[in-house]
Amino acid sequence: MRIKKAAAVFMCLVTALSFFGCSYVNNVVDNYKRTPRVIEKPEAEQIFEYLKDEDIDSLCELFSPEVSKTHDIKSEWKYFFSHLDGDLVSYKKISYPNEGLGVDKDGEVYDSHVSVNYKNAKTDTGKVYSEFGYYRVQVSRDNPDSVGITTFTMLDPDTGKWITVGER
């Protein structure tokens, strides 16, 4: 009798978990897919390709309208590339030291932003840049002109000077 009762309780638990557990797991997966770092990863990989190619036009298009109005982004990229020792070839990994996500009561994202750092970006001359990356506003309901990259920066390992495109 005890075995039948235990089996019945077990079956009830399995049934409940299959109904409610999957929903919980699906919510966790859906929320993870909306995190700024997950959304940004393919873009970050593409941006590094633009950097390797020194594709200034494509890089300029990524900046927010707000920053583009107040900066000569094209000239700033030329200055940036003139301070790189060689051509970019690789990075060790991408990290996301800062990210934020605001979701309202209806589940709509009203704010999303992320910082991206290419860890140990390396050039063909062997120079390694440990601080090399950008900040991007992905969503801003209150200020749509701020959406895009606002700053791209690198720390020159020889001089200790920050070289920045966009906001400082």
The 8 nearest C-alpha neighbors of each residue, nearest first, counted from 0:
[[1, 3, 2, 4, 5, 6, 7, 8],
 [2, 0, 4, 3, 5, 6, 7, 8],
 [1, 3, 5, 4, 0, 6, 7, 8],
 [4, 2, 6, 0, 1, 5, 7, 8],
 [3, 5, 1, 7, 6, 2, 8, 0],
 [6, 4, 2, 8, 7, 3, 9, 1],
 [5, 7, 9, 3, 4, 8, 2, 10],
 [8, 6, 4, 10, 9, 5, 3, 11],
 [9, 7, 11, 5, 10, 6, 4, 12],
 [8, 10, 6, 12, 7, 11, 5, 13],
 [9, 11, 13, 7, 12, 8, 14, 6],
 [12, 10, 8, 14, 9, 13, 15, 7],
 [11, 13, 15, 9, 10, 14, 16, 8],
 [14, 12, 10, 16, 15, 11, 17, 9],
 [13, 15, 11, 17, 12, 16, 10, 18],
 [16, 14, 12, 18, 17, 13, 19, 11],
 [17, 15, 20, 13, 19, 18, 14, 12],
 [16, 18, 14, 15, 20, 21, 19, 13],
 [19, 17, 15, 16, 20, 21, 14, 22],
 [18, 20, 16, 22, 21, 17, 15, 23],
 [19, 21, 16, 23, 22, 17, 18, 24],
 [22, 20, 24, 23, 19, 17, 25, 18],
 [21, 23, 25, 19, 20, 24, 26, 18],
 [22, 24, 20, 26, 21, 25, 19, 27],
 [23, 25, 21, 27, 26, 22, 20, 28],
 [26, 24, 28, 22, 27, 23, 21, 29],
 [27, 25, 29, 23, 24, 28, 30, 22],
 [26, 28, 24, 30, 25, 29, 31, 23],
 [27, 29, 31, 25, 26, 30, 24, 32],
 [30, 28, 26, 32, 31, 27, 25, 33],
 [29, 31, 27, 33, 32, 28, 26, 34],
 [30, 32, 28, 34, 33, 29, 27, 37],
 [31, 33, 29, 30, 34, 37, 28, 38],
 [34, 32, 30, 31, 35, 38, 29, 37],
 [35, 33, 31, 37, 36, 32, 38, 30],
 [34, 36, 38, 37, 113, 39, 98, 112],
 [37, 35, 39, 38, 34, 40, 95, 113],
 [38, 36, 39, 34, 40, 35, 32, 33],
 [37, 39, 35, 36, 40, 34, 33, 32],
 [38, 40, 36, 42, 37, 41, 43, 35],
 [39, 41, 43, 42, 37, 38, 36, 44],
 [42, 40, 44, 43, 39, 45, 38, 37],
 [41, 43, 45, 39, 44, 40, 46, 38],
 [44, 42, 46, 40, 45, 41, 39, 47],
 [43, 45, 41, 47, 42, 46, 40, 48],
 [46, 44, 42, 48, 47, 43, 41, 49],
 [47, 45, 49, 43, 48, 44, 42, 50],
 [46, 48, 50, 44, 49, 45, 51, 43],
 [47, 49, 51, 45, 50, 46, 52, 44],
 [50, 48, 46, 54, 52, 47, 51, 53],
 [51, 49, 53, 47, 48, 52, 46, 54],
 [50, 52, 87, 48, 49, 53, 47, 88],
 [51, 53, 49, 54, 50, 48, 87, 86],
 [54, 52, 50, 51, 55, 49, 80, 48],
 [55, 53, 49, 52, 56, 57, 58, 50],
 [54, 56, 58, 57, 53, 59, 76, 73],
 [55, 57, 59, 58, 54, 60, 73, 53],
 [58, 56, 60, 59, 55, 54, 61, 49],
 [57, 59, 55, 61, 60, 56, 54, 49],
 [60, 58, 56, 61, 57, 62, 55, 72],
 [61, 59, 57, 58, 62, 56, 63, 55],
 [62, 60, 59, 58, 147, 148, 63, 57],
 [63, 61, 148, 147, 60, 59, 149, 67],
 [62, 64, 147, 146, 145, 65, 66, 148],
 [65, 63, 67, 144, 66, 68, 62, 145],
 [64, 66, 144, 63, 145, 68, 67, 69],
 [67, 65, 69, 68, 63, 64, 70, 149],
 [66, 68, 64, 70, 69, 65, 63, 62],
 [69, 67, 66, 65, 70, 64, 71, 63],
 [68, 70, 66, 67, 65, 71, 165, 72],
 [71, 69, 67, 72, 68, 66, 165, 75],
 [70, 72, 74, 73, 75, 67, 69, 68],
 [71, 73, 75, 70, 74, 59, 76, 67],
 [72, 74, 76, 75, 71, 77, 59, 55],
 [75, 73, 77, 76, 72, 71, 78, 79],
 [74, 76, 72, 78, 164, 77, 73, 79],
 [77, 75, 79, 73, 78, 74, 80, 72],
 [76, 78, 74, 80, 79, 75, 81, 73],
 [77, 79, 75, 81, 76, 80, 74, 82],
 [80, 78, 76, 77, 82, 81, 75, 162],
 [81, 79, 83, 82, 77, 78, 76, 53],
 [80, 82, 78, 79, 83, 77, 84, 76],
 [83, 81, 80, 79, 84, 78, 162, 155],
 [82, 84, 80, 81, 85, 79, 86, 155],
 [83, 85, 82, 126, 124, 122, 86, 81],
 [86, 84, 122, 124, 123, 83, 87, 126],
 [85, 87, 122, 123, 88, 51, 84, 83],
 [88, 86, 122, 51, 121, 89, 123, 85],
 [87, 89, 122, 121, 123, 51, 86, 90],
 [90, 88, 121, 120, 87, 91, 122, 119],
 [91, 89, 120, 119, 92, 121, 118, 117],
 [90, 92, 118, 119, 120, 89, 93, 117],
 [93, 91, 118, 90, 117, 94, 119, 116],
 [92, 94, 117, 116, 118, 115, 95, 91],
 [93, 95, 116, 115, 96, 117, 92, 118],
 [94, 96, 115, 114, 97, 116, 36, 113],
 [95, 97, 114, 94, 115, 98, 116, 113],
 [98, 96, 114, 95, 113, 99, 115, 112],
 [99, 97, 113, 112, 35, 114, 95, 96],
 [98, 100, 112, 111, 113, 101, 35, 97],
 [99, 101, 111, 110, 102, 112, 35, 34],
 [100, 102, 110, 109, 108, 111, 103, 99],
 [101, 103, 108, 107, 106, 109, 100, 104],
 [104, 102, 106, 105, 107, 108, 101, 109],
 [103, 105, 106, 102, 107, 108, 101, 109],
 [106, 104, 103, 107, 102, 108, 109, 101],
 [105, 107, 103, 104, 102, 108, 109, 101],
 [108, 106, 102, 103, 105, 109, 104, 101],
 [107, 109, 102, 101, 110, 103, 106, 111],
 [108, 110, 140, 101, 139, 102, 107, 138],
 [111, 109, 101, 139, 138, 100, 108, 140],
 [110, 112, 100, 138, 137, 99, 136, 101],
 [113, 111, 136, 137, 99, 98, 135, 35],
 [112, 114, 98, 135, 97, 35, 134, 115],
 [115, 113, 134, 97, 95, 133, 96, 98],
 [114, 116, 95, 133, 132, 94, 134, 113],
 [117, 115, 132, 94, 131, 93, 118, 95],
 [116, 118, 93, 131, 132, 120, 90, 92],
 [117, 119, 92, 91, 129, 120, 116, 93],
 [120, 118, 129, 128, 90, 127, 91, 121],
 [121, 119, 90, 128, 127, 118, 89, 117],
 [120, 122, 127, 89, 126, 87, 90, 88],
 [123, 121, 87, 86, 88, 124, 125, 85],
 [122, 124, 125, 86, 85, 88, 87, 121],
 [125, 123, 122, 85, 126, 84, 86, 121],
 [124, 126, 122, 123, 121, 127, 85, 84],
 [127, 125, 122, 121, 124, 84, 128, 123],
 [128, 126, 121, 119, 120, 129, 125, 122],
 [129, 127, 120, 119, 130, 131, 121, 156],
 [128, 130, 119, 118, 131, 127, 120, 154],
 [131, 129, 154, 153, 128, 132, 116, 118],
 [130, 132, 153, 117, 116, 152, 129, 128],
 [133, 131, 116, 115, 152, 151, 117, 153],
 [132, 134, 151, 115, 150, 114, 152, 135],
 [133, 135, 114, 150, 148, 113, 149, 115],
 [136, 134, 148, 147, 113, 112, 149, 137],
 [135, 137, 112, 146, 147, 138, 111, 148],
 [136, 138, 111, 112, 146, 135, 147, 139],
 [139, 137, 111, 110, 136, 146, 109, 140],
 [140, 138, 110, 142, 143, 141, 109, 146],
 [139, 141, 109, 142, 143, 138, 110, 108],
 [142, 140, 139, 143, 109, 110, 138, 144],
 [141, 143, 139, 144, 140, 145, 146, 138],
 [142, 144, 145, 139, 146, 140, 141, 138],
 [145, 143, 64, 65, 142, 146, 63, 147],
 [144, 146, 63, 143, 65, 142, 147, 64],
 [147, 145, 136, 63, 144, 137, 143, 138],
 [148, 146, 63, 62, 136, 135, 61, 137],
 [147, 149, 135, 62, 63, 134, 150, 61],
 [148, 150, 165, 166, 135, 62, 134, 63],
 [151, 149, 165, 166, 133, 134, 164, 148],
 [152, 150, 133, 164, 163, 132, 165, 134],
 [151, 153, 163, 162, 132, 131, 133, 164],
 [154, 152, 131, 162, 130, 161, 155, 132],
 [153, 155, 161, 130, 160, 156, 159, 162],
 [154, 156, 159, 160, 157, 158, 161, 153],
 [155, 157, 159, 158, 154, 128, 127, 160],
 [158, 156, 155, 159, 160, 154, 126, 128],
 [157, 159, 160, 155, 156, 154, 161, 162],
 [158, 160, 155, 156, 157, 154, 161, 162],
 [161, 159, 158, 155, 154, 162, 156, 157],
 [160, 162, 154, 153, 155, 163, 152, 159],
 [161, 163, 153, 152, 79, 154, 160, 164],
 [164, 162, 152, 151, 161, 165, 167, 153],
 [163, 165, 151, 75, 150, 76, 152, 72],
 [166, 164, 150, 149, 66, 163, 70, 167],
 [167, 165, 150, 149, 164, 66, 163, 151],
 [166, 165, 163, 150, 164, 152, 151, 149]]
